[in-house]
Amino acid sequence: MQDLQDKVWYACYGSNLLQERFLCYIKGGQPAGTKTVYGGCI
């Protein structure tokens, strides 16, 4: 995505609706209760 005005659709259910967990996917981090560390996308 070259243009920061581009939109991204995100569909989820269950615990992925939690803001704290969602931000781990976007910013990077480790959601509580998991062993996976996500690198983030920004």
Order of alpha helices (4+ residues) and beta strands (2+ residues): alpha
